[in-house]
Amino acid sequence: MSDAVTRAADILAEHRNSIDRLDAILVYTLGERFKHTKAVGKLKATHDLPPSDPTREAAQIKRLEDLANEADLDPEFAKKFLNFVIAEVIQHHKQHQT
């Protein structure tokens, strides 16, 4: 291999190692987040509260869009991601209510 190709392969490996570490951080962060939302779901079920809170969800989506803009991340992607997470959380909360 030429020096340029070897250097490109090294740079690619560095990027992939960073991506792998970030993926691990995302998974563990989501795990921690869902521990808290599970506790919230149980609390809501115990006190007969609705599984979703549209006002909070809208505020969180706006907050995440702002954070995405600050992080140079597509805010529409951030919004879709949070909507996916919220939908999953609501499903968990509904399971606690049955």
N, CA, C and O of each residue as an XYZ file, in Angstrom:
392
protein
N       0.843     -1.200      0.000
C       0.000      0.000      0.000
C       0.878      1.249      0.000
O       1.978      1.265      0.551
N       0.368      2.261     -0.617
C       1.100      3.528     -0.637
C       0.958      4.212      0.717
O       0.083      3.867      1.512
N       1.824      5.179      0.967
C       1.761      5.930      2.219
C       0.411      6.629      2.387
O      -0.123      6.689      3.494
N      -0.140      7.156      1.292
C      -1.434      7.855      1.356
C      -2.561      6.891      1.714
O      -3.447      7.221      2.502
N      -2.518      5.703      1.131
C      -3.563      4.710      1.423
C      -3.415      4.209      2.853
O      -4.418      4.028      3.543
N      -2.211      3.985      3.306
C      -1.970      3.555      4.681
C      -2.457      4.616      5.656
O      -3.104      4.297      6.654
N      -2.153      5.862      5.373
C      -2.598      6.962      6.237
C      -4.121      7.062      6.239
O      -4.730      7.275      7.288
N      -4.726      6.911      5.084
C      -6.197      6.937      5.005
C      -6.792      5.799      5.826
O      -7.792      5.994      6.517
N      -6.193      4.622      5.757
C      -6.683      3.472      6.532
C      -6.550      3.741      8.030
O      -7.433      3.378      8.807
N      -5.456      4.371      8.434
C      -5.270      4.721      9.847
C      -6.320      5.733     10.307
O      -6.895      5.594     11.386
N      -6.562      6.741      9.488
C      -7.573      7.752      9.823
C      -8.957      7.116      9.900
O      -9.742      7.423     10.797
N      -9.246      6.233      8.955
C     -10.534      5.529      8.964
C     -10.687      4.725     10.249
O     -11.752      4.745     10.867
N      -9.651      4.028     10.653
C      -9.696      3.240     11.893
C      -9.931      4.136     13.107
O     -10.688      3.774     14.007
N      -9.288      5.301     13.137
C      -9.498      6.243     14.243
C     -10.946      6.714     14.296
O     -11.546      6.771     15.369
N     -11.500      7.046     13.150
C     -12.910      7.474     13.106
C     -13.818      6.346     13.575
O     -14.742      6.572     14.356
N     -13.559      5.150     13.107
C     -14.407      4.009     13.493
C     -14.291      3.713     14.981
O     -15.287      3.364     15.615
N     -13.105      3.843     15.549
C     -12.957      3.646     16.994
C     -13.757      4.687     17.766
O     -14.399      4.365     18.765
N     -13.720      5.925     17.307
C     -14.509      6.984     17.949
C     -16.004      6.694     17.818
O     -16.758      6.855     18.778
N     -16.423      6.269     16.641
C     -17.841      5.932     16.426
C     -18.261      4.801     17.349
O     -19.341      4.852     17.937
N     -17.422      3.783     17.483
C     -17.743      2.657     18.376
C     -17.885      3.114     19.822
O     -18.806      2.686     20.518
N     -16.986      3.975     20.280
C     -17.087      4.501     21.653
C     -18.367      5.318     21.822
O     -19.057      5.191     22.833
N     -18.682      6.151     20.841
C     -19.893      6.971     20.918
C     -21.152      6.113     20.884
O     -22.124      6.416     21.575
N     -21.146      5.051     20.092
C     -22.294      4.139     20.082
C     -22.497      3.510     21.459
O     -23.629      3.374     21.924
N     -21.394      3.128     22.109
C     -21.497      2.565     23.460
C     -22.071      3.594     24.426
O     -22.919      3.267     25.256
N     -21.609      4.836     24.319
C     -22.133      5.906     25.176
C     -23.632      6.083     24.950
O     -24.394      6.233     25.905
N     -24.054      6.065     23.683
C     -25.484      6.208     23.378
C     -26.300      5.076     24.001
O     -27.350      5.322     24.594
N     -25.824      3.848     23.870
C     -26.568      2.701     24.399
C     -26.673      2.793     25.923
O     -27.757      2.627     26.482
N     -25.556      3.056     26.588
C     -25.596      3.154     28.047
C     -26.430      4.350     28.505
O     -27.128      4.267     29.515
N     -26.363      5.453     27.772
C     -27.170      6.628     28.108
C     -28.655      6.320     27.952
O     -29.460      6.689     28.807
N     -29.021      5.647     26.866
C     -30.426      5.264     26.688
C     -30.869      4.289     27.775
O     -31.995      4.370     28.266
N     -29.986      3.371     28.147
C     -30.312      2.450     29.235
C     -30.609      3.197     30.518
O     -31.582      2.891     31.209
N     -29.777      4.174     30.842
C     -29.987      4.985     32.046
C     -31.269      5.798     31.940
O     -32.016      5.917     32.911
N     -31.524      6.355     30.768
C     -32.735      7.142     30.561
C     -33.977      6.287     30.778
O     -34.931      6.720     31.424
N     -33.961      5.066     30.233
C     -35.126      4.204     30.361
C     -35.308      3.684     31.787
O     -36.430      3.352     32.170
N     -34.254      3.603     32.575
C     -34.422      3.264     33.999
C     -35.278      4.335     34.672
O     -36.164      4.026     35.468
N     -35.002      5.593     34.342
C     -35.765      6.686     34.948
C     -37.194      6.739     34.412
O     -38.136      6.964     35.172
N     -37.356      6.533     33.102
C     -38.719      6.597     32.567
C     -39.552      5.410     33.060
O     -40.771      5.521     33.193
N     -38.904      4.288     33.328
C     -39.622      3.147     33.904
C     -40.138      3.501     35.299
O     -41.274      3.179     35.648
N     -39.302      4.158     36.087
C     -39.721      4.598     37.420
C     -40.858      5.613     37.322
O     -41.791      5.588     38.125
N     -40.776      6.505     36.336
C     -41.849      7.485     36.122
C     -43.145      6.757     35.762
O     -44.214      7.102     36.265
N     -43.047      5.750     34.891
C     -44.230      4.984     34.499
C     -44.900      4.309     35.685
O     -46.125      4.316     35.806
N     -44.087      3.725     36.559
C     -44.641      3.079     37.757
C     -45.297      4.106     38.669
O     -46.364      3.860     39.232
N     -44.651      5.255     38.809
C     -45.207      6.324     39.640
C     -46.530      6.817     39.069
O     -47.491      7.021     39.811
N     -46.580      7.007     37.769
C     -47.824      7.444     37.125
C     -48.930      6.408     37.312
O     -50.075      6.757     37.599
N     -48.582      5.141     37.149
C     -49.584      4.086     37.309
C     -50.096      4.028     38.741
O     -51.293      3.852     38.969
N     -49.197      4.174     39.701
C     -49.574      4.137     41.115
C     -50.534      5.253     41.467
O     -51.428      5.074     42.293
N     -50.351      6.409     40.840
C     -51.168      7.577     41.166
C     -52.212      7.885     40.098
O     -52.780      8.976     40.060
N     -52.450      6.912     39.241
C     -53.481      7.017     38.209
C     -53.319      8.274     37.346
O     -54.285      8.980     37.057
N     -52.072      8.530     36.947
C     -51.776      9.659     36.062
C     -51.704      9.153     34.622
O     -51.376      7.987     34.405
N     -51.999      9.993     33.641
C     -51.973      9.546     32.242
C     -50.549      9.160     31.812
O     -49.573      9.731     32.297
N     -50.443      8.193     30.904
C     -49.112      7.740     30.480
C     -48.334      8.768     29.665
O     -47.109      8.682     29.587
N     -49.015      9.736     29.058
C     -48.298     10.756     28.296
C     -48.605     12.136     28.858
O     -49.628     12.358     29.506
N     -47.689     13.046     28.589
C     -47.820     14.432     29.028
C     -47.474     15.306     27.818
O     -46.324     15.713     27.655
N     -48.474     15.596     26.965
C     -48.208     16.331     25.726
C     -47.497     17.668     25.920
O     -46.688     18.060     25.079
N     -47.783     18.369     27.006
C     -47.133     19.653     27.246
C     -45.633     19.456     27.472
O     -44.810     20.159     26.884
N     -45.290     18.499     28.323
C     -43.867     18.208     28.569
C     -43.194     17.695     27.305
O     -42.071     18.090     26.993
N     -43.876     16.818     26.579
C     -43.289     16.255     25.364
C     -42.982     17.357     24.347
O     -41.926     17.340     23.715
N     -43.886     18.297     24.190
C     -43.663     19.410     23.249
C     -42.486     20.268     23.706
O     -41.664     20.692     22.894
N     -42.412     20.518     25.012
C     -41.294     21.306     25.543
C     -39.970     20.575     25.340
O     -38.959     21.197     25.012
N     -39.974     19.271     25.533
C     -38.748     18.488     25.347
C     -38.313     18.475     23.883
O     -37.121     18.546     23.582
N     -39.271     18.386     22.991
C     -38.940     18.400     21.562
C     -38.318     19.752     21.187
O     -37.324     19.802     20.463
N     -38.899     20.824     21.672
C     -38.347     22.154     21.404
C     -36.944     22.270     21.989
O     -36.034     22.786     21.340
N     -36.776     21.790     23.211
C     -35.468     21.834     23.873
C     -34.440     21.042     23.080
O     -33.311     21.496     22.891
N     -34.830     19.856     22.616
C     -33.900     19.027     21.864
C     -33.566     19.654     20.510
O     -32.431     19.552     20.047
N     -34.533     20.295     19.880
C     -34.255     21.002     18.626
C     -33.222     22.105     18.854
O     -32.309     22.283     18.048
N     -33.371     22.847     19.959
C     -32.409     23.905     20.283
C     -31.019     23.317     20.535
O     -30.017     23.846     20.055
N     -30.971     22.225     21.289
C     -29.690     21.568     21.543
C     -29.067     21.060     20.243
O     -27.857     21.166     20.042
N     -29.896     20.514     19.373
C     -29.400     20.014     18.086
C     -28.778     21.149     17.282
O     -27.709     20.985     16.695
N     -29.439     22.289     17.254
C     -28.878     23.447     16.544
C     -27.527     23.850     17.127
O     -26.591     24.154     16.388
N     -27.431     23.852     18.454
C     -26.171     24.203     19.108
C     -25.080     23.181     18.782
O     -23.908     23.538     18.667
N     -25.469     21.909     18.633
C     -24.513     20.824     18.390
C     -24.238     20.607     16.907
O     -23.514     19.682     16.540
N     -24.803     21.441     16.064
C     -24.653     21.298     14.613
C     -25.189     19.950     14.126
O     -24.592     19.289     13.277
N     -26.337     19.567     14.695
C     -27.043     18.338     14.319
C     -28.366     18.748     13.684
O     -28.995     19.709     14.125
N     -28.781     18.040     12.673
C     -30.051     18.338     12.006
C     -31.188     18.285     13.027
O     -31.462     17.220     13.579
N     -31.857     19.417     13.289
C     -32.924     19.428     14.293
C     -34.090     18.511     13.935
O     -34.759     17.993     14.829
N     -34.343     18.303     12.653
C     -35.419     17.384     12.261
C     -35.068     15.948     12.660
O     -35.937     15.193     13.097
N     -33.808     15.579     12.509
C     -33.373     14.260     12.945
C     -33.526     14.131     14.461
O     -34.022     13.118     14.955
N     -33.100     15.157     15.195
C     -33.217     15.135     16.652
C     -34.678     15.010     17.066
O     -35.002     14.277     18.001
N     -35.549     15.718     16.377
C     -36.986     15.667     16.672
C     -37.542     14.264     16.416
O     -38.295     13.733     17.233
N     -37.172     13.671     15.288
C     -37.625     12.308     14.979
C     -37.119     11.320     16.020
O     -37.848     10.425     16.448
N     -35.866     11.491     16.424
C     -35.281     10.595     17.418
C     -36.025     10.706     18.745
O     -36.385      9.690     19.339
N     -36.259     11.932     19.213
C     -36.965     12.104     20.477
C     -38.397     11.607     20.376
O     -38.902     11.008     21.325
N     -39.063     11.837     19.259
C     -40.425     11.313     19.096
C     -40.437      9.788     19.185
O     -41.350      9.200     19.764
N     -39.419      9.155     18.609
C     -39.307      7.694     18.698
C     -39.138      7.261     20.157
O     -39.807      6.334     20.614
N     -38.247      7.929     20.879
C     -38.010      7.592     22.283
C     -39.271      7.833     23.109
O     -39.636      6.998     23.937
N     -39.935      8.960     22.895
C     -41.161      9.270     23.636
C     -42.231      8.212     23.374
O     -42.903      7.768     24.305
N     -42.391      7.811     22.134
C     -43.390      6.781     21.811
C     -43.085      5.474     22.553
O     -43.993      4.809     23.051
N     -41.823      5.121     22.620
C     -41.424      3.908     23.342
C     -41.705      4.045     24.833
O     -42.187      3.105     25.464
N     -41.409      5.205     25.396
C     -41.665      5.455     26.811
C     -43.165      5.369     27.105
O     -43.570      4.756     28.093
N     -43.973      5.969     26.265
C     -45.429      5.931     26.477
C     -45.925      4.490     26.452
O     -46.772      4.110     27.261
N     -45.398      3.681     25.523
C     -45.778      2.267     25.484
C     -45.427      1.578     26.796
O     -46.220      0.790     27.312
N     -44.256      1.865     27.337
C     -43.858      1.282     28.630
C     -44.792      1.747     29.737
O     -45.183      0.960     30.599
N     -45.149      3.029     29.711
C     -46.040      3.564     30.746
C     -47.420      2.895     30.662
O     -48.034      2.593     31.685
N     -47.889      2.673     29.455
C     -49.186      2.017     29.294
C     -49.145      0.590     29.828
O     -50.129      0.106     30.388
N     -48.024     -0.077     29.657
C     -47.888     -1.455     30.186
C     -48.000     -1.470     31.696
O     -48.534     -2.426     32.259
N     -47.512     -0.439     32.367
C     -47.584     -0.377     33.830
C     -49.010     -0.144     34.309
O     -49.345     -0.452     35.453
N     -49.838      0.396     33.441
C     -51.196      0.733     33.855
C     -52.163     -0.430     33.699
O     -53.318     -0.331     34.112
N     -51.719     -1.508     33.121
C     -52.634     -2.648     32.932
C     -52.532     -3.638     34.047
O     -53.232     -4.650     34.040
